[in-house]
Amino acid sequence: MIRPTQAVILAGGRGVRLRPLTDHRPKPMIEFHGRPFLEYVIELLRSQGFRRVLLLLGYMPEVIQKYFGDGSRWGLEISYAITDAEDDTGWRIKQAASLLDPVFMLLYCDNYWPMRFEPLWNHFVSKNVPALVTVYRNRDRYTRDNLIVDADEYVTAYDKGRTMPGLGGVDIGFFILRREVLDLLPAQNVSFEGTVYPQLVARRQLCAYLTDHRYYSVGSHERLPLTHQFLRRDPAILLDRDGVLNQKPPRAEYVRSWDDWVWLPGAKEALRLFKDAGYRVILVSNQAGIARGVMTEAALAEVHEHMKAEARAAGGDIDAVFHCPHGWNEGCECRKPKPGMLFQAQHAFQLDLTRTWFIGDDERDSEAARAAGCPSILVDETRSLLDVTREMLHAAPATVSALK
């Protein structure tokens, strides 16, 4: 099957919940850092290999058309299908059926999620279903759940009203659809989700791509500050601790007190360089010694306070430390190679993990980074944190990916 290169964006609603911001513009045209929200979505699609974008408009379509034109400024072909501002999502899509490719991506105009399309596409192909929806697991209670996903990653229930018992996860759009799904829509003004989801669920034909990376939206006033922070894209770096900043103890041994800590050559200088370059530095570290009873949370906190103080004295900084206190076989979501701590950092600082490098020293770090969607680099005896830091800070953006 050939991967799709057409994306379709539902962008026709009035954005009533965002009034008065939407009195004179559609909600995807609300600006962040001098650019409309929709532009960030368009750029994301281009970066993931999409070449054509169809915008389904209704409310004040001329505002969007005037800004984006034919899409050539973004290296894309942008076209438009316009219906009444009161039309529901199902009717908008049904009316545009003749413009759709056999397989296409469908998005909501008010959600941004740092998509990596290849994993979605591979999941869709492996399931051999007509529809995939991206589902935020919502373990942090970021929003209200509206569906249920089973162990095999199929959606088994959908409740637009969000009142059904047992809900877990929320659909954020980023669908992959076969055009034949539109046959499930009647020739009436209906909701796409409310009409099509139940039919696909009943046939076990709606698979879920699960993510713990937050999405950001212009769906309500409450979400705008977080979206503003996220789209500011403040630079940050994620670091493992042992073997990156300090000498790594032998297996099953730990830095139990500050007396056991030995800085690796150049580590404090690397922290200073990141600080000078405006990077936030965040540590993520497995600390199974707590579960094994050979050290305490208080002792670990004391080590980290000394570590931070010496980093500051050298002109650097460590903004936050996330650690996993669990044992090797406890099955937690935070112990690397699981990506839980990286998502904790993402939620705390509104990071875009697809743009945030993780520097570690063993394969578990690389596995955690891959699971979280982070680019990653490993240090070793021949390539220190200082070496990698200098390479990163001096590399042109287009060549940073070659550092792995």
ABEGO torsion letter per residue (X at the ends): XBBBABBBBBAABAGAAAOAAAAABBAAABBBGGBBAAAAAAAAAAAAGBABBBBBBABGAAAAAAAAEAGAAAGBBBBBBBBBAABBAAAAAAAAAAABBABBBBBBAABBBBBBAAAAAAAAAAAGBABBBBBBAGAAGABBBABBBBAAGBBABBBAAGABBGBBEBBAEGBBBBAAAAAABBBBBBBAAAAAAAAAAAAGABBBBBBABBBBBAABAAAAAAAAAAAAGBBBBBBBABGAABBBBBBGBBBABAAABBBBBGAAAAAAAAAAAGBBBBBBBBBAAAAAGABBAAAAAAAAAAAAAAAAAAGBBBABBBBBABBAAAGBAABOABAAAAAAAAAAAGBBAAABBBBBABAAAAAAAAAAGBBBBBBBAABBAAAAAAAAAABBAAAAAAAX
